[in-house]
Amino acid sequence: MTELMRVCRTIVAALVLIASVLGSTAIRADEPGKMKLGEFIPAAPPQPAPEISFTDTAGNPASLADFKGRFVLLNLWATWCQPCLKEMPSLAALQAKLGPALTVLAISEDRGGAEIVQPFVAEHDLDKLKIYLDPKSTAIHAFAARGLPSSFVIDGDGKVLGKVEGGADWDSNEIRAAIAKLLPPAKPG
């Protein structure tokens, strides 16, 4: 009976999570401007990013503080999220194009961790992206993300400059231009 109860609790928890994610992305038509899916929304004014911890796919601990001084695009995603799957190749292309000026932190919210994520990354040829794991979904709660995917642009001082809710084409001229405006000037060299 204990095993059955554990399975039932797991199913109920999964259904609650799915309902909250699906429900969080539903915006009524009479709420203009509330959510612009796939568009960059600047923060007014920029706010400090919450302190979060996560691991890499090998289980090594990491935190957002480890990236202080770097311009970061923090992307929350999951293997079961269709808009996430669609945007991942363009995230990899953005990372490749902006190289050292931008660090993409692709943080998987999959509860199954590396066991689920590593085969997905290999299958979709995403090895150019540094993938991190957050199976307890602390990041989605800390950033008050309304659904997946959600991305946050964070400057070197740890301030959130803006966000993108929903899937985005990170290789589009509009998104690249919005991010390029935020990047610190290149150092002569």
C-alpha positions as CSV (number, residue, x, y, z in Angstrom):
1,M,0.0,0.0,0.0
2,T,2.9,2.4,0.7
3,E,4.3,2.0,-2.8
4,L,0.9,2.6,-4.3
5,M,0.5,5.8,-2.3
6,R,4.0,7.0,-3.3
7,V,3.1,6.4,-7.0
8,C,-0.2,8.3,-6.6
9,R,1.5,11.2,-4.9
10,T,4.0,11.4,-7.7
11,I,1.3,11.3,-10.3
12,V,-0.7,14.1,-8.5
13,A,2.5,16.2,-8.1
14,A,3.2,15.8,-11.8
15,L,-0.3,16.7,-12.8
16,V,-0.2,19.8,-10.6
17,L,3.1,20.9,-12.1
18,I,1.8,20.4,-15.7
19,A,-1.4,22.3,-14.9
20,S,0.5,25.1,-13.3
21,V,2.9,25.4,-16.3
22,L,0.1,25.2,-18.9
23,G,-2.2,27.5,-16.9
24,S,0.6,30.0,-16.3
25,T,1.0,30.6,-20.1
26,A,-2.7,31.2,-20.7
27,I,-3.4,34.9,-21.0
28,R,-6.9,36.3,-21.7
29,A,-7.4,38.4,-24.9
30,D,-8.6,41.3,-22.7
31,E,-5.1,41.5,-21.0
32,P,-3.0,43.2,-23.7
33,G,0.6,43.6,-23.0
34,K,0.7,41.1,-20.1
35,M,2.8,38.5,-22.0
36,K,4.5,38.8,-25.3
37,L,5.5,35.3,-26.1
38,G,8.9,35.0,-27.7
39,E,9.7,38.7,-27.5
40,F,12.3,40.4,-25.4
41,I,10.7,42.4,-22.5
42,P,13.2,44.9,-20.9
43,A,13.2,45.1,-17.1
44,A,12.2,48.5,-15.8
45,P,14.2,49.0,-13.7
46,P,16.7,46.2,-13.7
47,Q,16.5,44.0,-10.6
48,P,19.0,41.8,-8.8
49,A,18.8,38.2,-10.0
50,P,17.9,35.7,-7.3
51,E,20.7,33.5,-6.0
52,I,20.1,30.0,-7.4
53,S,22.1,26.8,-7.4
54,F,22.1,24.0,-9.9
55,T,24.4,21.3,-11.1
56,D,26.1,20.4,-14.4
57,T,25.2,17.1,-16.1
58,A,28.1,15.4,-14.3
59,G,26.6,16.4,-10.9
60,N,29.1,19.2,-10.1
61,P,27.5,22.1,-8.2
62,A,27.2,25.5,-9.7
63,S,25.4,28.7,-8.9
64,L,24.5,31.9,-10.7
65,A,27.2,33.6,-8.5
66,D,29.8,31.6,-10.3
67,F,29.1,33.7,-13.4
68,K,29.4,37.1,-11.8
69,G,31.2,39.5,-14.1
70,R,29.8,37.7,-17.2
71,F,26.8,38.6,-19.4
72,V,24.4,35.7,-19.0
73,L,21.4,34.4,-20.8
74,L,19.7,32.1,-18.3
75,N,17.3,29.8,-20.1
76,L,14.8,27.5,-18.2
77,W,13.7,24.6,-20.3
78,A,12.6,20.9,-20.2
79,T,12.8,18.0,-22.6
80,W,9.0,17.6,-22.6
81,C,8.4,21.2,-23.5
82,Q,7.7,21.6,-27.3
83,P,8.5,25.3,-27.5
84,C,11.7,24.6,-25.6
85,L,12.7,21.9,-28.1
86,K,12.1,24.3,-31.0
87,E,14.2,27.1,-29.6
88,M,17.2,25.1,-28.4
89,P,19.1,25.0,-31.8
90,S,18.8,28.8,-32.1
91,L,20.1,29.2,-28.5
92,A,23.1,27.2,-29.5
93,A,23.6,29.4,-32.6
94,L,23.3,32.5,-30.5
95,Q,26.0,31.2,-28.1
96,A,28.2,30.4,-31.1
97,K,27.8,33.8,-32.7
98,L,28.3,35.9,-29.5
99,G,31.1,33.6,-28.2
100,P,32.8,35.0,-25.1
101,A,30.6,38.1,-24.9
102,L,27.6,35.9,-23.8
103,T,27.3,32.9,-21.6
104,V,24.1,30.8,-22.2
105,L,23.1,28.8,-19.1
106,A,20.5,26.3,-20.4
107,I,19.0,25.0,-17.1
108,S,16.8,21.9,-17.5
109,E,13.9,21.7,-15.2
110,D,13.4,18.0,-15.9
111,R,12.8,16.1,-12.7
112,G,14.7,13.1,-14.1
113,G,18.0,15.1,-14.2
114,A,20.9,13.9,-16.2
115,E,19.4,10.5,-17.0
116,I,16.7,12.2,-19.1
117,V,18.7,15.3,-20.3
118,Q,22.0,13.7,-21.5
119,P,20.4,11.5,-24.1
120,F,18.2,14.4,-25.3
121,V,21.3,16.6,-25.7
122,A,23.1,14.0,-27.7
123,E,20.1,13.2,-29.9
124,H,19.6,16.8,-30.8
125,D,23.2,17.7,-31.3
126,L,23.2,20.4,-28.6
127,D,26.7,19.6,-27.3
128,K,27.8,23.2,-28.0
129,L,25.5,24.4,-25.2
130,K,26.6,24.1,-21.6
131,I,23.6,22.3,-20.0
132,Y,22.8,22.5,-16.3
133,L,20.2,20.7,-14.2
134,D,17.6,21.9,-11.7
135,P,15.4,18.8,-11.0
136,K,13.8,20.5,-8.0
137,S,12.7,23.5,-10.0
138,T,14.2,26.0,-7.7
139,A,15.2,28.3,-10.5
140,I,11.7,28.5,-12.0
141,H,10.3,29.5,-8.6
142,A,13.1,31.9,-7.7
143,F,12.6,33.8,-11.0
144,A,8.8,33.6,-10.8
145,A,8.7,32.2,-14.3
146,R,5.2,31.8,-15.6
147,G,6.0,28.8,-17.8
148,L,8.6,27.1,-19.9
149,P,10.7,28.1,-21.7
150,S,11.6,31.3,-19.9
151,S,14.8,33.2,-20.4
152,F,16.5,36.0,-18.4
153,V,19.2,38.4,-19.5
154,I,21.6,39.1,-16.6
155,D,24.4,41.6,-16.7
156,G,27.9,41.2,-15.1
157,D,26.7,42.8,-11.9
158,G,23.9,40.2,-11.5
159,K,21.0,42.4,-12.5
160,V,18.1,41.1,-14.6
161,L,17.9,43.4,-17.7
162,G,15.0,41.7,-19.3
163,K,13.3,38.4,-20.1
164,V,11.7,36.4,-22.9
165,E,8.7,34.3,-22.0
166,G,7.8,31.4,-24.3
167,G,9.8,30.1,-27.2
168,A,12.0,32.5,-29.1
169,D,14.0,32.5,-32.3
170,W,17.3,33.5,-30.7
171,D,18.8,33.7,-34.2
172,S,16.3,36.4,-35.3
173,N,17.5,39.9,-36.1
174,E,15.1,41.4,-33.5
175,I,16.3,39.3,-30.5
176,R,20.0,39.6,-31.5
177,A,19.6,43.4,-31.8
178,A,17.8,43.6,-28.4
179,I,20.6,41.6,-26.7
180,A,23.4,43.4,-28.6
181,K,22.1,46.7,-27.2
182,L,22.6,45.4,-23.7
183,L,26.0,43.9,-24.1
184,P,28.9,45.8,-22.6
185,P,31.1,47.5,-25.2
186,A,33.9,45.3,-26.5
187,K,37.3,45.9,-24.9
188,P,40.0,47.0,-27.4
189,G,42.4,44.4,-27.9
